Amino acid sequence: MKKYNWGMIGTGWIAHEMADALNSVNGSIYAVADINPDRLKKFAAEKNIAHTYNNADEMINDPNVDIIYIATPHTFHYSYIKKALNAGKHVFAEKAITVNAKQFDEVQQLAHDKGLILTEGLTLLHMPIYQKVKDLIERRKLGDIHLVQVNFGSLKNYDPKNRFFNKSLAGGALLDIGGYATVFARSFLASQPNVTLTTVKFFETGVDEQSGIILKNAQEQLAVMALSLRARQPKRGVISGTKGYVEIDNYPRATEAKVTYTEDAHQSASETITVGNSDEALIYEVRDMQRYIEEGHDDGQLELSHDVSHIMDGVRNAWGMKFPFE
């Protein structure tokens, strides 16, 4: 496989983890950009990055950069994705890839027109356990899938000025942690939901603090989601069918799935499937991104992100919640 030169925009905590993954897979990182010169210098020294830029646009236009990685707040993703694609770069953007479906549709079409790979940084799209679970479902070991349940609750410190609660930075549970829950739900539904029922509790800044969401598609499969930024929950997903169900704990970086077979109403059998390493979640992301470029397709990941983006727009529309810049 060709060695790809990655250019990183942002030096926050997830960028630190991604830099470690890039060094593990590729042995080095070509460039990083950050507007804070002290933070930039420290990050580049720690991660052994050869080139630094205080201006991300200059890095995007560096002809030696193959892939742009975006780890900024959500509100900056759209602009950087467009600039990178127009400069002929492949793009890997952290979730949420864009703040709304209108933005997503535009960059998806641009990536298609340019013949470039655009991918969203949702770890569960790349964990090996999910292929095992999908194989199980395709072999109809669970029968007909009727219900998906998924939770994600974190406990953020009470700080109205923090980006998690900042409406101008597209804060709130849905865009911050809801992407994981929504992509889990959509992954195991046969088609895009066409019914959304939801209720929300708003934080004092006007962003969604917590919510309950029910989705239904044309096959009348249901997905039930619970999200919160002020109440920790187990990160747990359950896929239920007519012959059994699968329980997946810590699903964003899962390595284990417990399967319970219930075809007989009076008896059940179970097995546990184990594969992968949660510590290598971002390594899987890097390897998949580079494989997508090599193969010229992304295994349908961007289309899945498309569906998630439109689901989340539908949820926010039901709440009547818009960001100031929309």
N, C-alpha and C positions, 0 to 999 in steps of 0.2 A: 504494500500500500504506500502511496505517495506520502511524504511528510508535508503536512499542511501548516502554514503560518497563520496562527490565530492572533487577532488583535482584540484586546479586552477593553470595554468601556465600563468604568466603575471599579471601585476597590473595596466595596462593602463585604460583609461576612460571607455571603454566598460566592462572591468573586474569589475570596481566599480559598474556599473549598474547590471551586472550579480550577483555579490555578494549580492546586495540588494534583487534581485529576489530569490536567493537560501535561504537566511535567511527568506524571507517571506513564501516560500513554506515549507522548511524543518526545520526552526528554528535555524539552525546552519550550519557551513561549516567545513569540517574536516581539510583541508590543503590547503596551497598556496605555490607556489615556485616563486622566483625571484632572479636574480643574484645580485641585488643591496640590500645590507643588511638593509640600512636605510629605503628604500622604502618598503621593505618587512615587516619590523617591524611595520611601520606606518600603512600599509594596514591591517595587521593582527589584530592590535589593534582596528582600526576603524570598521572592519567588524566582530569582535569577532570570529576569526579563531584560533583553538586550536594548530595546528601544522604548522610549517614553515620550508621551505627547501631552501637553496641557490642553490641546485643542483636539477633540475627538474627530472633527472633520478632516484634519490633516492626516490622522492615522487612517481613516476610512479611504482616503485618496492615495495612500502609500501603495504603489503597484506590487509590492512584495507581500501584502496581506491577502490571504485567501478567504478567511472566515472572520466575520465580526461577531463577537460575543457581547451581548448587552445586559448589564446588571445594574441598571439605573432604576429610580422610581418609575412606576407604570407610565406616568404621563409623558416621559421622554422616549418611550419605546418606538412609537409610531414614526416620529421624525427621524430617528436614527436608522430604523429599518429601511425607510424609503431612501435615505441618503446612501446606505450601504448597498442596497439592491441596484440603485441607479449607477453606482460605481463598479458594478459587476462582482460584488462580493456575496458569498453565501452568508446566511445569518442564523445565529442561534440566540434567541432572546428568552430571558427568564419570564416566568409567568407573572402576571397575566400578559400575554404577548401584546395585546392592545387593550385599551380601556373600553372599547365598544365594538359592535359588529360592523359598523360602517367603516371604521379604520381597518378592521381585520380584512374585510372583503377587498379593500383597495390594495393592501400589501400582498394578499394572497394572489390577486390577479397580476400584480407587478412581478412577483416571483415567477409566476407561470410564464409571463411574456418574456422575461429575461432568461428563462431556462436555469434558474438558480434554486438552491435548496433553502427553505425557510422553515425553522423548527422551533417549537416552544419547549422551554425547560421544565417539563413536568416529569419528575423522576419515574413515576409509576408506568409511564409509556415505555420505559426501557428496562425495567426489572424483569429478569428471566422467568420469574414465577408466573407472570401473567400469560405467557404463551402456553404454559402447562395448563392453566385454568381454562383458557380458551379452547385448547385441544380437548379437554374433558367435556366442555359444553358442546363442541362440534360433534363429538362422538355420542351425544345425547345421553351421557351418563347421568345428567341431572333432569332429563326429560325436557318439558317446555318451561322456559324461564318466565316466571310470573312477576317476581318482585325483587328489587334491589334496594337495600338499605345502607346508608353510609353517613358517618358522623365525622366532623372535624371541629374540635373546640380547643382553642388556646387561651391562655390567660396573659394578656398583655397588661403591662403596668398602666395604671390610670395616669394618662398624660395627654390631654387634649391637643398638645402641640406636636405629638409624635406623628410620623407619616401614616401610621396605621389608622389614625382617626382624623386625618387631614383631608377634607373634602376636595381641596384644590389639587391634591396629589393622588386623587382617585383612591382614597382610603376606604376602609370597611372590610368586613369579613368575606364578602362574596368574591371580590377581586384578589384578596390576599391569600386566603386559604380555601375559598370555595372552588377554585379551579381544580384542585385535587379531587374534591368530592364530586364535582360535576363530570369530570372526565372519567372517573370510576363508574358513575351511574350510566353515562352514555355508552361506555365501552361494552356494557352487558345488556343494552337494550337493542332490539332488532332494528329500530328505526328512530329517527329524530322525534322527540316528544312534540305533540301538537296541543297539549293542555298543560297549563301551569296554574297551580294553586299555591299560594304562599302568604305568610304573614311575617312581620318584621318588628323588631325593637330597634329604634334608632338611638345612637349615642348622641350626646349633647351637641356635637359638632355637625350632626345631620347625616353621618354615614351609618351604614347598617352595623349595629353591634352584634346582633344575633338574629337568626331567622329559621323558620321551618319551611321546607319547599317540597311539594309533591308534583311529580311530572308523570304524564301519561301519554303513550303513543297510540298509533292507529291499531296496533295489535292488543291494546289495553293492558300492556305491561306497565307496572308502576315503579317509580323510583322515589324513595323518601329520604330527604336529606335534612340534617340539623347542623347548623354552623354557629359558632360563637367566638368572639374575641375576648370575652370577659368571663369565660367558664370553661375550664379544661375538661375535655372528654377523651375517652380512648379513640384513637384513630382506627376505626373499625368499619369494615364493609362486609355485607352479607349478600350473596346471590342465591335466590331460592327458586327451585323448579318443582315440577310434579314428581320427580324421583329422588330429590335430595337438595342439599344446600351446601354452599362453601362459605366458610368464615375466614376472613383475612384481617389480621391485626396489624397495626402500624403500616397500613396499606400504601402510603406514599413510597416507602422503601422496603416493601415486604419481601421476605424470603421463605415464607411458610404459608400454606393454605390447608385448613382442616376441612375435609369433605365428609359429610354425613349423608348416607344413602337411606331414603325413607320410602322406598317403593312399597314395602310391606308396612301397613299401618300399625302392626303390633311389634315389629322388630326393626332394628336399624343396625347398620354397620358403618364403620368410619375408617378413614385413612388420612394420613398427613403427608402432604407433598412438600418437600423442601428443596430449594435450589437458589443459588445466588448468594451474594454477600452485601448486606446493607451498607457497609463501609465503602463499597465500590460503586454506589449509585451513580455518581457523576462520571466515573470512569465508563460505565455503560453508556451514558449520554454521549460522551466524546467519541467513543468507538462507533456508536450508531450514526452520529452526525457525519463522521468521515466516511462511513460505509455508504450512507445515502448519496454522498457526492460521487463516490466511486461508481455506484450502480445507477445513478441518474434518477432515482425515485426514493420516496421517504416512507414506504410501507403504509401509506394512508394516514400518516400522523397529522399532516396539516389539515386534512379534511376533518379529522376528529376535532382538532382545535377550532375549526370553523363552526362545527356544531355546538361546541361548548360556548364559544363566543356569542352565538345567537341565543342559546338557552339563557345565558346570564343577562343578556339584553332584555329578554322577555321577563325575567324575574324582576329586574330593576324597573321596567315599565309598569309591572303590576304594583310595585311599591310607590310609583310616582317619584322615583329618586333619580335626579340628574346631577352631573357634576357641573361646576360653574363654567367650564370651558366648552361644554357641549351645546 
